[in-house]
Amino acid sequence: MEKKDMEIIARLVTENDSLKKYVQQHQEYESQLEEYNSRLHLTSEEWMERKKIQKLKLAVRDKIERILAQHRRAQGKQASS
């Protein structure tokens, strides 16, 4: 994510419980992926689990992006009023 988005998230996370939950999940998935990525070899089960976590992380990122888009639309409406 861009630095600008990270700044918005840092502000909104205190106001939006859903966003806070998604950011925490994203960080957990990132930590799990780092664990798998640090290994030289993965079993087929580990490889499949890594793929599953990647998909979950992407889904959570999409949810975060939707919240950011809603925030931007709301900010745009306020600015034009």
N, C-alpha and C positions, 0 to 999 in steps of 0.2 A: 504494500500500500504506500501511497505517497505520503510525504511528510505532512502535507496539509491535512490529509485524511486522518493521520495519526493524532494531530492536534485536536481535530474536531471530536474524534473518538474519546480522547482524554477528557474533554469537557463534558461530552454527553453521557459518559459512563456513570457519572454521579447522579444523573437525572433519569436515566433509562435502565430499569432492571433487566429487561430483555437483552439490551446491548451488552450490559455488564456480563450476563451469563454467556452470551455468544463469544465475547472476547476471551473469557476464561477458558471456554471449551477450545477455542482456536489455539490458545497458548498450550493447553494440555496436549492437544493433537500434535502440535509442533515439537514438544518435548519428546513425545513417543516416537515421532518420525526421526528425530535426531538420534535417538537410541538405536533404532534399526539401521539408520544410515551410517552409524559409526562402526558397524560390524563389517568384517571383510566378506563373510558368507552368510547367507540366510537359507534356512530350510524352506521347503515349499510352503509350509504352513506360515512361517514368518513372513515370507514374501507376500502371501495372500493377505495376511493381517496388515502389512505395511500398505498395500494397495487399498484396503478397506479404510484405513485411517486417512489416507490421502483424499479419498472421496468424501469422507465425513468432514475433514478440514475444509475442503472446497465448498461443501454445502453450507457450513457455518459462515465461511467468508461471504458467500452469496447473501446470506441473511444480514450480515453486517453491512454489506453494500446497499441492500434495500433500505435499511434504516438510515444510512447516510444520504441516499437519494431522497427519501421522504424529508429529511432535515433540510436538504438544499432547496427542495420545492417550497417548503414552508418559509425558508429565509427569503426566497425570491418573491413570494407573495407579500411578505411583510415589507420588503424593500419597494415594491411597486405600489403599495397602498398609500 
